[in-house]
Amino acid sequence: MRPVALITGASAGIGAELARVFAEHGHELVLVARREDRLAALADEIAAGGRQRPTVLNVDLERRDAVSGLAAELTSRGLEPQIVINNAAFGLVGRADKLSRDEQLAMIDLNVRALTELSLAFVESLARHRGGILNVASVAAFMPGPGMAVYYASKAFVLSFSEALHQELSERGVRVTTLCPGPVPTEFQARAGLGDRMPNVLALPAERVARIGYDGLMRGKRVVVAGIGNRIGVFLLRFMPNALLLPLLDWGTRKAARGS
């Protein structure tokens, strides 16, 4: 069984950049997403750079049988994860009582359930190869999020779950790192219904975030907040009561959604 780095949500944004960074460091890749054409183009790009062409798997992780099917496909190809990168996720802006309940439950299926299942499905092979898990959360994980309530809550789960898993799996030689980026100009904003403006002081390019995440995982860091501005912001959140924070976040999300 050949060890691979499995990357979900690899068709664009941070996921695609993570694929480039891991390939650059010599990892054989398995790229997972729904947009197979995008994955194939990325695989061709990586192969054209002299790296081994990644395996491309078109998988809808919102399906309840997705992970078991993915595991069977890997086994049939003689592959097993040495590293699992859970990047696939989406958000929606709007009041929770107004947004589609089905879409919000689908968000939980992808951001929480699929991430949890993938984090646990391959522990044996991760331990065998002394590998690790990189779970992509967000600075949203450190605060409640009126206007994107379910998304913020899903990322809070990712952070809490991953920190606990970091401790639990350390005795088996498995590293678990949570990557918490702030604003990143990707397709996420359009999918969520946010405007295209973001605080320039805090924004980082996806390529930079991917390198920070890779470095954090390789060093066995528990949590990596990408960017000094975001690290300062997360630190200051400890001193701001939610009674003051909630209306500020609500106003900021409304403003971003208007794109003004």
Secondary structure, DSSP 8 states (H G I E B T S, - for coil): -EEEEEEESTTSHHHHHHHHHHHHTT--EEEEES-HHHHHHHHHHHHHTTS---EEEE--TTSTTHHHHHHHHHHHTTEEEEEEEE-------S-TTTS-HHHHHHHHIIIIIIHHHHHHHTHHHHHHTT-EEEEE--GGGGS--TTSHHHHHHHHHHHHHHHHHHHHHHTTT-EEEEEE-----STHHHHHT--S---TTT---HHHHHHHHHHHHHTT-SEEE-SHHHHHHHHHHTTS-HHHHHHHHHHHHHHHHHT-
